[in-house]
Amino acid sequence: MSTQQHTKILLVDDDPGVLQLLSMRLEALAFEVICADSGDAALSKLKSECANLVISDLRMDGMDGIELFENIQTQYPGLPVIVLTAHGSIKEAVNATQKGVFSFLTKPIDKDELLSSIQQALELGSENISTQNVENNIVTCSANMQQLLEQAKLLAKSDINILIRGESGTGKELLASALQAASSRADQPFIAINCSAIPPDLLESELFGHVKGAFTGAGRDNKGLFASADGGTVFLDEIGDMPAPLQVKLLRVLQEQKIRPVGSQQDISINVRVLSATHQDLEDAIGDGRFREDLYYRLNVASLSLPPLRERRADIQLLAKHFLANIAARNNATPKRFSPEALCALSAYDWPGNIRQLSNIVEQLAALSPAAIIGEAQTIAALPQTTSPAKGLPPLAEARKQFERDYLEQVLASTKGNVTDAARQAGRNRSDFHKLIKKHQLNPDALRDAKK
């Protein structure tokens, strides 16, 4: 029964009487029930609520049960659906189950049959979740994350290089580790390095190794991370911060699958898959000349974009509870709980630091709360107060972009739309200058004509 107490069922029916009756029956079985009176309302609920199972009437005004199922199948793969109908037929049942509906039950619903179907559906759902998420410590019930994980599962089977995008704290290394775990290299090394955390003059040695005496302090040979990961995967976090000279050497490694340790004259053949990540806009960095375009295409054979936590709000409460459970397990203690109001406060916050920030806040609240229940006031006090930019001043990134556009317009106008002269005046090569024009969607001919 304890498992059922933590199970949330979304019940969908456009008949208020049936909805209330079924809701009471399920709650009597110790399930937590969310009610929706239409298919559209159900999809709206799923954006903010984490359901383990959906039970829907077949005949409803607007979106019927099968249409609802098809939407759920697209947006929330792995979420089981049971369809109920007072007008059941063999043809409809066969059609529903062929589409992937877990079970098709005819009203009046037999209590034992319903409970049996629910338990079987939940077992199926929990298997799907554990293989996709929990084993890799990726906790989610959000549609956009479920879609991302489905893409990741497919990409993991190949051996291509993948670029993972996302704001700081969204779990890029966790996703990279999940890709490795689901790949054919799962039993081989997975080595991660943050390119922004190591001084530029040491990064080459860390990546590709060095021989004894290669530089002051090199008292012995060092294999380097690429050689240590041979047969496995290297994860290069914050790849956008890699120094330009090292970008050239990394490009050669990716092209030839060979490394040359610092101070050595010998190449070493390696077999590694490269996963990389960044919170930067690499297209902007290419336009600014800070990142090599050829390296970008070598790293970005496929791309996965992690959504910020504010765009997966259904996961906030789920993650907060998950972190509390982990803290209790780590300390061999009884898990604390958030009050419903505290959970609402967490869900309403925008989390600029994403999952990392949420984890830190939960750690803080668990340590400072003397009671078993963490309340709303304490939670709100722990959340940093957001501040808006000074009145009249845009954010720095926006101001920089506007300045760049204004500058391009002025230099193009001064050269009467001649791109070659404008590039020379701006101190950029013609190819880079064309990319900047394209980035800002400028038309040199129109600018020239406007200044006549």
Summary of the structure (lengths in Angstrom):
residues: 452
radius of gyration: 27.6
end to end distance: 80.3
largest distance: 83.1
contacts: 1381
relative contact order: 0.07
helix: 52%
strand: 13%
